[in-house]
Amino acid sequence: MKNVWCFGTRWDEHGRRGTSIFKEIFLKYNIAFAYTHDCLKMREGDLISFSDGYDIIAIGKAISPPAFLEKFDISYDPKHCEYFQDSQITGCRVKIITLSEEDCFVYKKIGEFCSVDQEKERINVLWHKYTENNRDGSDPKLNIFHWATKELSQDAFLSWLIQWSSKGNITVNQSLHEIGKEFLNTLISKFIPSFTLPQGSIVKVFKQYKYIDIAVKIETPSGNYAILIEDKVHADIYNNLENYLSLLKAMSQQTVDK
C-alpha cells in the first residue's frame, strides 16, 4: 500500500474559505506544494490527497521527487511568481484526479501538509478505482463508473445493454441491438477469441441469480453459453467465484425462470 500525504489548498494562514488555489495553481500546473520543508519527506510514487478545509476533493500521485519549488522548470503565469520563486516552498509534480461528488469525504486532520494515516487505505482504493479503469489515459468521464457510482445502477445499465443483443430486439432498435451484440462479443472473446454472437441467438439476463450480480444465458443454434458478471470495481479475492462457476455450468444446461 502506497504512502499517502495531504496538501491543504487554502493559501491563507487562517484557512479561510474561498482561498483555495487548487484549480488555479495545483490543477493548472500539475503540482502540489506547501510552505514547509516537510514535503521533502515524500518519495516519487507516493499518493497525495488535496483538502479544501476538511473536505478531500482530489487525489494524485507524485511523479517527481520532492524539491524546492524554485528548482522546477515550469512555465508559469507571471501573476503566480510568488509561489514559484519563494525559496521556502517545497513540493512535487503530481498526476491529479478530481474526485466525483460521491467520492469526496471529510478528513478531520487539517494543515498545509501532513501524512494521512487514518484514511490511507481509502485513498489507495480510490486511486485504484480511478486509474485501473482508465489505463488507456482516456477521460475518466468516459468510464461508466464515473457516472454510475452505485453497484445497482452499474448492474442495471450492463443488464439493459446486454439484453438488447437478444433475438427480436433488432426490430425494436437495430443500432442498440448491434451495440449490445458487440459488447457481448467483446466479453466472450476474452475467453473465446474471435467469438461472434450467431444471428437468432436468444439472450436472457438475470440480476442477482443465486446471489450472482449478473448472470447471462445465451442460447445459440450450436449450443448454450453462460456468463457471470460479478460487479466489483475494487475487491480482494472473492471465494464465491468457484461456486458461481458451478452454478453457471448448470444454468447453461437448463431452463431458468426469472
Backbone as CSV, one residue per row, in Angstrom:
resi,resn,N_x,N_y,N_z,CA_x,CA_y,CA_z,C_x,C_y,C_z
1,MET,0.845,-1.194,0.000,0.000,0.000,0.000,0.883,1.248,0.000
2,LYS,0.584,2.177,-0.889,1.420,3.364,-1.041,1.227,4.349,0.116
3,ASN,2.304,5.044,0.470,2.206,6.114,1.463,1.330,7.236,0.921
4,VAL,0.636,7.927,1.818,-0.284,8.990,1.402,-0.011,10.254,2.211
5,TRP,-0.030,11.384,1.511,0.185,12.698,2.131,-0.990,13.602,1.758
6,CYS,-1.177,14.631,2.521,-2.262,15.572,2.249,-1.714,16.990,2.121
7,PHE,-2.118,17.675,1.060,-1.795,19.083,0.867,-3.062,19.907,1.055
8,GLY,-2.969,20.910,1.892,-4.078,21.844,2.012,-4.059,22.792,0.825
9,THR,-5.227,23.177,0.346,-5.287,24.042,-0.838,-5.625,25.492,-0.498
10,ARG,-5.973,25.738,0.759,-6.308,27.119,1.141,-5.033,27.871,1.477
11,TRP,-4.663,28.819,0.620,-3.413,29.545,0.781,-3.647,30.778,1.664
12,ASP,-3.954,30.481,2.902,-4.263,31.531,3.869,-3.886,31.003,5.246
13,GLU,-3.184,31.790,6.043,-2.692,31.302,7.327,-3.820,30.942,8.287
14,HIS,-5.014,31.454,8.053,-6.160,31.130,8.894,-7.086,30.108,8.234
15,GLY,-6.727,29.649,7.047,-7.531,28.644,6.363,-8.917,29.117,5.985
16,ARG,-9.034,30.390,5.637,-10.356,30.933,5.329,-10.926,30.348,4.045
17,ARG,-12.236,30.136,4.064,-12.953,29.597,2.909,-12.797,30.536,1.712
18,GLY,-12.659,29.960,0.539,-12.564,30.766,-0.677,-11.153,31.147,-1.062
19,THR,-10.140,30.630,-0.330,-8.752,30.977,-0.651,-8.015,29.794,-1.296
20,SER,-8.766,28.803,-1.751,-8.151,27.613,-2.346,-7.436,27.955,-3.655
21,ILE,-6.256,27.382,-3.831,-5.505,27.555,-5.083,-5.478,26.225,-5.860
22,PHE,-6.396,25.330,-5.540,-6.369,24.012,-6.174,-6.506,24.116,-7.695
23,LYS,-7.568,24.758,-8.175,-7.799,24.828,-9.617,-6.831,25.785,-10.304
24,GLU,-6.603,26.930,-9.702,-5.800,27.970,-10.338,-4.324,27.600,-10.415
25,ILE,-3.827,26.845,-9.424,-2.399,26.535,-9.380,-2.132,25.036,-9.477
26,PHE,-2.595,24.279,-8.482,-2.258,22.855,-8.425,-2.704,22.115,-9.687
27,LEU,-3.981,22.256,-10.044,-4.530,21.541,-11.184,-3.975,22.078,-12.504
28,LYS,-3.790,23.371,-12.574,-3.307,24.000,-13.805,-1.888,23.576,-14.139
29,TYR,-1.029,23.497,-13.111,0.387,23.190,-13.345,0.771,21.757,-12.961
30,ASN,-0.215,20.958,-12.565,0.065,19.573,-12.124,1.161,19.552,-11.074
31,ILE,0.922,20.293,-10.015,1.910,20.481,-8.962,1.215,20.440,-7.609
32,ALA,1.966,20.129,-6.574,1.460,20.232,-5.193,2.596,20.773,-4.353
33,PHE,2.303,21.734,-3.491,3.366,22.305,-2.670,2.804,22.889,-1.383
34,ALA,3.707,23.180,-0.472,3.323,23.766,0.816,4.479,24.622,1.321
35,TYR,4.143,25.496,2.241,5.147,26.408,2.788,5.849,25.732,3.968
36,THR,6.479,24.606,3.672,7.189,23.839,4.694,8.198,22.918,4.024
37,HIS,9.270,22.603,4.749,10.271,21.674,4.223,9.869,20.225,4.464
38,ASP,8.760,19.998,5.157,8.320,18.628,5.442,8.000,17.847,4.166
39,CYS,7.671,18.562,3.090,7.362,17.883,1.830,8.541,17.051,1.328
40,LEU,9.747,17.388,1.758,10.930,16.664,1.301,10.981,15.239,1.845
41,LYS,10.068,14.903,2.763,9.990,13.539,3.282,9.320,12.596,2.282
42,MET,8.633,13.169,1.306,7.900,12.372,0.330,8.856,11.621,-0.592
43,ARG,8.272,10.665,-1.321,9.007,9.930,-2.339,8.200,9.933,-3.632
44,GLU,8.905,9.892,-4.733,8.222,9.748,-6.021,7.403,8.463,-6.015
45,GLY,6.140,8.537,-6.430,5.249,7.381,-6.415,4.284,7.383,-5.257
46,ASP,4.525,8.220,-4.238,3.584,8.325,-3.123,2.264,8.915,-3.611
47,LEU,1.188,8.574,-2.889,-0.116,9.137,-3.223,-0.366,10.410,-2.434
48,ILE,-1.226,11.248,-2.967,-1.496,12.561,-2.391,-2.997,12.798,-2.368
49,SER,-3.461,13.459,-1.321,-4.842,13.932,-1.287,-4.811,15.453,-1.149
50,PHE,-5.842,16.087,-1.659,-5.941,17.543,-1.604,-7.175,17.916,-0.795
51,SER,-6.980,18.752,0.201,-8.099,19.144,1.051,-8.448,20.613,0.854
52,ASP,-9.745,20.869,0.884,-10.247,22.241,0.933,-10.940,22.349,2.280
53,GLY,-10.230,22.868,3.268,-10.715,22.780,4.642,-10.599,21.340,5.095
54,TYR,-11.714,20.764,5.546,-11.731,19.361,5.958,-12.128,18.414,4.818
55,ASP,-12.508,18.955,3.675,-13.024,18.128,2.583,-11.902,17.693,1.646
56,ILE,-11.771,16.374,1.446,-10.836,15.844,0.467,-11.523,15.897,-0.891
57,ILE,-10.973,16.693,-1.809,-11.637,16.957,-3.084,-10.926,16.336,-4.280
58,ALA,-9.687,15.888,-4.075,-8.924,15.322,-5.187,-7.822,14.426,-4.643
59,ILE,-7.323,13.566,-5.511,-6.200,12.711,-5.149,-5.162,12.802,-6.259
60,GLY,-3.979,12.303,-5.989,-2.934,12.368,-7.004,-1.786,11.433,-6.680
61,LYS,-0.819,11.416,-7.577,0.374,10.593,-7.405,1.598,11.443,-7.713
62,ALA,2.587,11.408,-6.835,3.819,12.164,-7.048,4.573,11.565,-8.225
63,ILE,4.827,12.365,-9.258,5.535,11.869,-10.439,6.925,12.483,-10.558
64,SER,7.385,13.081,-9.475,8.762,13.576,-9.407,9.198,13.525,-7.952
65,PRO,10.500,13.462,-7.696,10.960,13.548,-6.299,10.628,14.929,-5.752
66,PRO,10.423,15.052,-4.445,10.134,16.376,-3.879,11.366,17.272,-3.960
67,ALA,11.113,18.568,-4.051,12.220,19.521,-4.156,11.695,20.908,-3.841
68,PHE,12.607,21.861,-3.742,12.192,23.250,-3.582,11.555,23.692,-4.892
69,LEU,10.434,24.358,-4.788,9.631,24.668,-5.965,10.402,25.503,-6.986
70,GLU,11.298,26.352,-6.517,12.046,27.212,-7.429,12.976,26.415,-8.352
71,LYS,13.189,25.133,-8.011,14.062,24.286,-8.820,13.334,23.667,-10.019
72,PHE,11.989,23.686,-9.981,11.221,23.090,-11.066,11.180,24.020,-12.272
73,ASP,11.335,23.434,-13.444,11.276,24.190,-14.690,9.830,24.228,-15.165
74,ILE,9.100,25.212,-14.697,7.676,25.332,-15.012,7.405,26.676,-15.672
75,SER,6.731,26.620,-16.807,6.340,27.861,-17.473,5.046,28.359,-16.843
76,TYR,5.181,29.242,-15.891,4.018,29.703,-15.149,3.645,31.129,-15.536
77,ASP,2.409,31.443,-15.277,1.911,32.793,-15.499,2.639,33.736,-14.541
78,PRO,3.137,34.862,-15.030,3.856,35.810,-14.163,3.090,36.206,-12.899
79,LYS,1.764,36.183,-12.958,0.992,36.566,-11.774,1.110,35.532,-10.660
80,HIS,1.667,34.370,-10.971,1.834,33.316,-9.971,3.278,33.192,-9.485
81,CYS,4.105,34.172,-9.802,5.526,34.087,-9.470,5.779,34.023,-7.961
82,GLU,4.860,34.520,-7.150,5.057,34.497,-5.700,5.195,33.085,-5.160
83,TYR,4.581,32.119,-5.842,4.680,30.728,-5.410,5.964,30.079,-5.915
84,PHE,6.266,30.288,-7.182,7.351,29.561,-7.820,8.732,30.169,-7.567
85,GLN,8.783,31.355,-7.001,10.073,31.980,-6.710,10.362,32.057,-5.214
86,ASP,9.479,31.514,-4.398,9.686,31.531,-2.951,10.603,30.384,-2.559
87,SER,11.740,30.680,-1.953,12.756,29.673,-1.636,12.351,28.760,-0.483
88,GLN,11.226,29.046,0.174,10.788,28.220,1.300,9.723,27.190,0.914
89,ILE,9.198,27.279,-0.298,8.123,26.395,-0.720,8.691,25.121,-1.336
90,THR,8.200,23.981,-0.880,8.634,22.693,-1.425,7.419,21.908,-1.910
91,GLY,7.647,21.023,-2.857,6.546,20.221,-3.384,7.032,19.263,-4.444
92,CYS,6.131,18.810,-5.312,6.479,17.857,-6.363,5.473,17.956,-7.493
93,ARG,5.855,17.411,-8.620,4.914,17.297,-9.727,3.945,16.167,-9.422
94,VAL,2.689,16.331,-9.837,1.649,15.370,-9.466,0.708,15.097,-10.627
95,LYS,0.332,13.839,-10.777,-0.796,13.494,-11.641,-2.033,13.612,-10.777
96,ILE,-2.930,14.531,-11.113,-4.062,14.863,-10.251,-5.374,14.354,-10.844
97,ILE,-6.209,13.801,-9.983,-7.544,13.360,-10.366,-8.561,13.999,-9.419
98,THR,-9.482,14.767,-9.969,-10.540,15.378,-9.160,-11.591,14.325,-8.840
99,LEU,-11.959,14.209,-7.584,-12.920,13.194,-7.165,-14.344,13.592,-7.534
100,SER,-15.162,12.598,-7.825,-16.581,12.858,-8.035,-17.190,13.262,-6.692
101,GLU,-18.358,13.882,-6.752,-19.022,14.330,-5.522,-19.247,13.173,-4.560
102,GLU,-19.549,11.989,-5.112,-19.824,10.820,-4.267,-18.585,10.317,-3.545
103,ASP,-17.398,10.579,-4.106,-16.159,10.058,-3.525,-15.444,11.048,-2.614
104,CYS,-15.859,12.301,-2.602,-15.269,13.273,-1.670,-15.620,12.863,-0.242
105,PHE,-14.741,13.149,0.693,-15.013,12.789,2.076,-14.317,13.765,3.021
106,VAL,-14.671,13.672,4.279,-14.147,14.581,5.303,-12.961,13.931,6.007
107,TYR,-11.883,14.692,6.155,-10.710,14.236,6.889,-10.408,15.300,7.936
108,LYS,-10.529,14.936,9.199,-10.503,15.923,10.274,-9.138,16.527,10.562
109,LYS,-8.074,15.831,10.155,-6.752,16.400,10.381,-6.502,17.446,9.306
110,ILE,-6.137,18.633,9.704,-6.029,19.723,8.752,-4.678,20.417,8.907
111,GLY,-4.178,20.967,7.822,-2.906,21.678,7.843,-2.421,21.865,6.425
112,GLU,-1.315,22.610,6.271,-0.816,22.849,4.919,-0.221,21.595,4.308
113,PHE,0.323,20.705,5.168,0.893,19.456,4.696,0.973,18.484,5.872
114,CYS,0.558,17.236,5.640,0.624,16.245,6.704,0.538,14.847,6.111
115,SER,0.932,13.852,6.877,0.765,12.474,6.437,-0.696,12.077,6.669
116,VAL,-1.153,11.094,5.920,-2.540,10.635,6.034,-2.509,9.163,6.421
117,ASP,-2.682,8.900,7.708,-2.638,7.527,8.192,-4.032,6.920,8.306
118,GLN,-4.964,7.670,8.906,-6.302,7.129,9.156,-7.056,6.783,7.871
119,GLU,-6.783,7.521,6.784,-7.513,7.301,5.530,-6.596,6.763,4.432
120,LYS,-5.492,6.183,4.826,-4.522,5.670,3.855,-5.141,4.618,2.944
121,GLU,-5.864,3.676,3.543,-6.461,2.602,2.757,-7.513,3.148,1.794
122,ARG,-8.357,4.056,2.276,-9.414,4.626,1.430,-8.825,5.304,0.189
123,ILE,-7.752,6.068,0.373,-7.173,6.797,-0.749,-6.486,5.849,-1.722
124,ASN,-5.871,4.796,-1.219,-5.304,3.780,-2.108,-6.393,3.122,-2.947
125,VAL,-7.545,2.852,-2.311,-8.673,2.257,-3.024,-9.194,3.210,-4.104
126,LEU,-9.326,4.486,-3.753,-9.810,5.469,-4.721,-8.847,5.604,-5.896
127,TRP,-7.562,5.611,-5.615,-6.572,5.721,-6.696,-6.710,4.540,-7.649
128,HIS,-6.860,3.360,-7.086,-7.044,2.166,-7.909,-8.318,2.294,-8.747
129,LYS,-9.368,2.752,-8.133,-10.652,2.887,-8.823,-10.551,3.814,-10.026
130,TYR,-9.897,4.963,-9.846,-9.863,5.960,-10.903,-8.811,5.677,-11.964
131,THR,-7.782,4.913,-11.637,-6.706,4.688,-12.601,-6.769,3.331,-13.274
132,GLU,-7.101,2.284,-12.538,-7.131,0.950,-13.130,-8.225,0.823,-14.180
133,ASN,-9.273,1.625,-14.070,-10.359,1.575,-15.039,-10.152,2.548,-16.195
134,ASN,-8.990,3.241,-16.211,-8.688,4.170,-17.294,-7.225,4.037,-17.683
135,ARG,-6.783,2.811,-17.897,-5.379,2.564,-18.203,-4.944,3.176,-19.521
136,ASP,-5.884,3.412,-20.415,-5.527,3.977,-21.708,-5.360,5.483,-21.670
137,GLY,-5.534,6.073,-20.477,-5.364,7.510,-20.329,-6.547,8.323,-20.799
138,SER,-7.671,7.678,-21.035,-8.852,8.386,-21.517,-9.459,9.230,-20.400
139,ASP,-10.307,10.137,-20.808,-11.024,10.978,-19.850,-11.826,10.089,-18.903
140,PRO,-11.628,10.195,-17.574,-12.387,9.363,-16.627,-13.897,9.487,-16.796
141,LYS,-14.365,10.600,-17.356,-15.803,10.783,-17.520,-16.372,9.885,-18.614
142,LEU,-15.495,9.237,-19.395,-15.963,8.288,-20.396,-16.193,6.915,-19.798
143,ASN,-15.844,6.747,-18.532,-15.978,5.458,-17.874,-17.321,5.384,-17.153
144,ILE,-18.014,4.254,-17.306,-19.331,4.099,-16.679,-19.287,4.314,-15.179
145,PHE,-18.164,3.932,-14.533,-18.093,4.015,-13.087,-18.008,5.461,-12.583
146,HIS,-17.694,6.391,-13.481,-17.704,7.807,-13.096,-19.134,8.285,-12.888
147,TRP,-20.046,7.800,-13.728,-21.440,8.242,-13.677,-22.291,7.336,-12.812
148,ALA,-22.116,6.018,-12.983,-22.885,5.053,-12.196,-22.033,4.624,-11.015
149,THR,-22.094,5.399,-9.947,-21.200,5.166,-8.801,-21.738,4.123,-7.826
150,LYS,-22.955,3.670,-8.033,-23.544,2.656,-7.160,-23.655,1.340,-7.929
151,GLU,-23.442,0.240,-7.226,-23.421,-1.068,-7.879,-24.739,-1.385,-8.582
152,LEU,-25.865,-1.017,-7.971,-27.160,-1.329,-8.586,-27.349,-0.604,-9.912
153,SER,-26.873,0.631,-10.000,-27.014,1.367,-11.253,-26.082,0.806,-12.316
154,GLN,-24.903,0.336,-11.923,-23.985,-0.309,-12.868,-24.613,-1.595,-13.396
155,ASP,-25.156,-2.399,-12.469,-25.803,-3.656,-12.861,-26.951,-3.402,-13.836
156,ALA,-27.728,-2.373,-13.541,-28.896,-2.070,-14.375,-28.466,-1.706,-15.793
157,PHE,-27.441,-0.876,-15.909,-27.003,-0.469,-17.242,-26.435,-1.645,-18.021
158,LEU,-25.576,-2.441,-17.387,-24.979,-3.583,-18.081,-26.053,-4.590,-18.511
159,SER,-27.012,-4.832,-17.631,-28.095,-5.764,-17.963,-28.920,-5.246,-19.138
160,TRP,-29.238,-3.970,-19.105,-30.006,-3.333,-20.180,-29.280,-3.453,-21.519
161,LEU,-27.970,-3.163,-21.501,-27.192,-3.197,-22.734,-27.114,-4.606,-23.308
162,ILE,-26.851,-5.587,-22.460,-26.736,-6.976,-22.923,-28.062,-7.488,-23.475
163,GLN,-29.162,-7.109,-22.824,-30.466,-7.613,-23.253,-30.812,-7.198,-24.686
164,TRP,-30.269,-6.057,-25.120,-30.533,-5.595,-26.476,-29.987,-6.558,-27.532
165,SER,-29.018,-7.410,-27.160,-28.396,-8.306,-28.136,-29.273,-9.486,-28.505
166,SER,-30.357,-9.705,-27.765,-31.179,-10.888,-27.973,-31.997,-10.836,-29.275
167,LYS,-32.297,-12.015,-29.785,-33.098,-12.179,-30.990,-34.409,-11.381,-30.867
168,GLY,-34.781,-10.735,-31.921,-36.045,-9.996,-31.942,-35.888,-8.522,-31.631
169,ASN,-34.892,-8.162,-30.824,-34.728,-6.756,-30.455,-34.188,-5.915,-31.606
170,ILE,-33.687,-6.585,-32.655,-33.212,-5.850,-33.828,-34.352,-5.083,-34.484
171,THR,-35.567,-5.601,-34.344,-36.726,-4.932,-34.951,-37.193,-3.734,-34.136
172,VAL,-36.730,-3.668,-32.877,-37.094,-2.543,-32.000,-36.148,-1.376,-32.224
173,ASN,-34.849,-1.680,-32.237,-33.840,-0.644,-32.472,-32.569,-1.346,-32.946
174,GLN,-32.321,-1.285,-34.239,-31.200,-2.025,-34.809,-29.852,-1.550,-34.255
175,SER,-29.704,-0.249,-34.070,-28.427,0.292,-33.576,-28.111,-0.237,-32.179
176,LEU,-29.102,-0.179,-31.275,-28.878,-0.677,-29.917,-28.664,-2.189,-29.920
177,HIS,-29.348,-2.890,-30.813,-29.164,-4.333,-30.926,-27.713,-4.651,-31.309
178,GLU,-27.164,-3.913,-32.278,-25.798,-4.149,-32.722,-24.788,-3.785,-31.641
179,ILE,-25.067,-2.702,-30.891,-24.172,-2.306,-29.794,-24.166,-3.382,-28.711
180,GLY,-25.358,-3.905,-28.392,-25.447,-4.964,-27.395,-24.690,-6.206,-27.826
181,LYS,-24.813,-6.572,-29.106,-24.095,-7.733,-29.625,-22.587,-7.515,-29.550
182,GLU,-22.140,-6.332,-29.935,-20.703,-6.047,-29.924,-20.137,-6.112,-28.507
183,PHE,-20.913,-5.601,-27.544,-20.470,-5.656,-26.150,-20.353,-7.104,-25.683
184,LEU,-21.360,-7.911,-26.021,-21.344,-9.320,-25.640,-20.191,-10.056,-26.329
185,ASN,-19.960,-9.745,-27.594,-18.837,-10.349,-28.316,-17.504,-10.006,-27.653
186,THR,-17.392,-8.763,-27.204,-16.152,-8.328,-26.552,-15.915,-9.101,-25.256
187,LEU,-16.986,-9.289,-24.490,-16.854,-10.036,-23.234,-16.408,-11.473,-23.489
188,ILE,-17.080,-12.139,-24.416,-16.811,-13.558,-24.638,-15.479,-13.772,-25.345
189,SER,-15.076,-12.835,-26.217,-13.830,-13.011,-26.962,-12.598,-12.964,-26.064
190,LYS,-12.762,-12.500,-24.835,-11.647,-12.556,-23.887,-11.291,-14.000,-23.553
191,PHE,-12.265,-14.894,-23.723,-12.065,-16.313,-23.406,-12.168,-17.203,-24.644
192,ILE,-12.960,-16.751,-25.630,-13.086,-17.489,-26.888,-12.743,-16.500,-28.008
193,PRO,-11.481,-16.449,-28.410,-11.064,-15.471,-29.427,-11.926,-15.538,-30.686
194,SER,-12.189,-14.362,-31.239,-12.955,-14.225,-32.488,-14.400,-14.700,-32.360
195,PHE,-14.912,-14.781,-31.131,-16.310,-15.169,-30.954,-17.229,-14.118,-31.565
196,THR,-18.250,-14.588,-32.253,-19.280,-13.704,-32.796,-20.636,-14.301,-32.465
197,LEU,-21.483,-13.519,-31.863,-22.810,-13.995,-31.496,-23.594,-14.351,-32.750
198,PRO,-24.024,-15.615,-32.894,-24.757,-16.017,-34.098,-26.099,-15.287,-34.223
199,GLN,-26.493,-15.054,-35.445,-27.806,-14.454,-35.672,-28.892,-15.363,-35.089
200,GLY,-29.898,-14.759,-34.507,-31.007,-15.525,-33.951,-30.764,-16.076,-32.566
201,SER,-29.675,-15.652,-31.917,-29.388,-16.125,-30.557,-30.347,-15.495,-29.562
202,ILE,-30.745,-16.281,-28.581,-31.620,-15.781,-27.520,-30.768,-15.485,-26.296
203,VAL,-30.833,-14.254,-25.810,-30.032,-13.831,-24.657,-30.972,-13.511,-23.496
204,LYS,-30.711,-14.137,-22.372,-31.519,-13.907,-21.171,-30.603,-13.387,-20.064
205,VAL,-31.017,-12.289,-19.447,-30.215,-11.657,-18.396,-30.939,-11.779,-17.066
206,PHE,-30.213,-12.179,-16.035,-30.788,-12.347,-14.702,-29.942,-11.591,-13.684
207,LYS,-30.583,-10.688,-12.960,-29.887,-9.974,-11.879,-30.082,-10.726,-10.566
208,GLN,-28.964,-10.830,-9.824,-28.983,-11.487,-8.504,-29.496,-12.924,-8.597
209,TYR,-29.106,-13.636,-9.655,-29.451,-15.044,-9.774,-28.565,-15.845,-8.825
210,LYS,-29.168,-16.415,-7.794,-28.431,-17.166,-6.766,-27.247,-16.338,-6.236
211,TYR,-27.511,-15.033,-6.029,-26.575,-14.062,-5.469,-25.483,-13.622,-6.448
212,ILE,-25.550,-14.073,-7.698,-24.631,-13.579,-8.723,-25.143,-12.209,-9.178
213,ASP,-24.271,-11.206,-9.258,-24.716,-9.864,-9.629,-25.479,-9.883,-10.949
214,ILE,-24.836,-10.412,-12.007,-25.497,-10.532,-13.307,-25.139,-11.895,-13.899
215,ALA,-26.162,-12.657,-14.271,-25.952,-13.935,-14.952,-26.599,-13.842,-16.323
216,VAL,-25.890,-14.290,-17.337,-26.390,-14.202,-18.706,-26.391,-15.596,-19.323
217,LYS,-27.531,-15.990,-19.876,-27.616,-17.254,-20.604,-27.816,-16.949,-22.084
218,ILE,-26.985,-17.568,-22.922,-27.041,-17.344,-24.365,-27.366,-18.671,-25.038
219,GLU,-28.474,-18.704,-25.751,-28.897,-19.906,-26.457,-28.660,-19.698,-27.949
220,THR,-27.735,-20.475,-28.519,-27.407,-20.369,-29.940,-27.731,-21.685,-30.633
221,PRO,-27.823,-21.676,-31.957,-28.101,-22.917,-32.691,-27.077,-24.014,-32.428
222,SER,-25.832,-23.634,-32.097,-24.768,-24.628,-31.904,-24.534,-25.002,-30.446
223,GLY,-25.242,-24.335,-29.524,-25.044,-24.654,-28.116,-25.309,-23.461,-27.227
224,ASN,-25.264,-23.702,-25.921,-25.556,-22.647,-24.955,-24.285,-22.160,-24.260
225,TYR,-24.357,-20.888,-23.828,-23.254,-20.283,-23.077,-23.839,-19.605,-21.843
226,ALA,-23.024,-19.467,-20.809,-23.438,-18.722,-19.619,-22.295,-17.804,-19.209
227,ILE,-22.647,-16.601,-18.823,-21.650,-15.607,-18.413,-21.967,-15.127,-17.005
228,LEU,-20.955,-14.996,-16.196,-21.076,-14.431,-14.853,-20.430,-13.054,-14.862
229,ILE,-21.131,-12.050,-14.383,-20.559,-10.717,-14.194,-20.681,-10.369,-12.717
230,GLU,-19.575,-10.387,-12.027,-19.555,-10.011,-10.615,-19.044,-8.588,-10.551
231,ASP,-19.936,-7.669,-10.252,-19.665,-6.239,-10.347,-18.853,-5.763,-9.148
232,LYS,-17.537,-5.772,-9.314,-16.648,-5.299,-8.259,-15.575,-4.442,-8.901
233,VAL,-15.572,-3.145,-8.553,-14.542,-2.255,-9.074,-13.220,-2.519,-8.380
234,HIS,-13.286,-2.798,-7.104,-12.070,-2.950,-6.314,-12.368,-3.913,-5.181
235,ALA,-11.769,-5.098,-5.205,-12.074,-6.092,-4.180,-10.933,-7.073,-4.041
236,ASP,-10.914,-7.768,-2.916,-9.946,-8.826,-2.715,-10.416,-10.071,-3.455
237,ILE,-9.623,-11.156,-3.353,-10.007,-12.422,-3.971,-11.365,-12.835,-3.431
238,TYR,-12.248,-13.195,-4.345,-13.644,-13.457,-3.975,-13.885,-14.960,-3.963
239,ASN,-14.071,-15.554,-2.784,-14.125,-17.003,-2.642,-15.342,-17.647,-3.285
240,ASN,-16.399,-16.863,-3.542,-17.617,-17.439,-4.103,-17.536,-17.705,-5.602
241,LEU,-16.487,-17.244,-6.266,-16.437,-17.353,-7.712,-16.458,-18.797,-8.198
242,GLU,-15.758,-19.681,-7.499,-15.756,-21.088,-7.908,-17.158,-21.690,-7.787
243,ASN,-17.850,-21.316,-6.713,-19.219,-21.792,-6.525,-20.137,-21.249,-7.617
244,TYR,-19.956,-19.976,-7.953,-20.754,-19.361,-9.009,-20.508,-20.056,-10.349
245,LEU,-19.261,-20.453,-10.593,-18.939,-21.128,-11.848,-19.720,-22.438,-11.975
246,SER,-19.822,-23.167,-10.887,-20.592,-24.410,-10.894,-22.056,-24.132,-11.193
247,LEU,-22.589,-23.061,-10.608,-23.977,-22.699,-10.857,-24.209,-22.350,-12.321
248,LEU,-23.242,-21.643,-12.922,-23.398,-21.250,-14.313,-23.324,-22.451,-15.254
249,LYS,-22.476,-23.413,-14.926,-22.395,-24.613,-15.760,-23.746,-25.329,-15.780
250,ALA,-24.379,-25.358,-14.612,-25.699,-25.977,-14.535,-26.748,-25.131,-15.251
251,MET,-26.596,-23.805,-15.136,-27.555,-22.891,-15.740,-27.560,-23.020,-17.256
252,SER,-26.367,-23.232,-17.859,-26.283,-23.311,-19.317,-26.982,-24.537,-19.875
253,GLN,-27.272,-25.504,-19.002,-27.883,-26.753,-19.471,-29.357,-26.871,-19.103
254,GLN,-29.908,-25.821,-18.474,-31.291,-25.944,-18.041,-32.058,-24.664,-18.323
255,THR,-33.363,-24.742,-18.193,-34.230,-23.587,-18.357,-34.266,-22.821,-17.053
256,VAL,-34.037,-21.532,-17.135,-34.022,-20.705,-15.925,-35.122,-19.673,-16.032
257,ASP,-35.958,-19.617,-15.033,-37.025,-18.617,-14.986,-36.576,-17.437,-14.148
258,LYS,-37.004,-16.278,-14.542,-36.667,-15.086,-13.759,-37.377,-15.113,-12.432
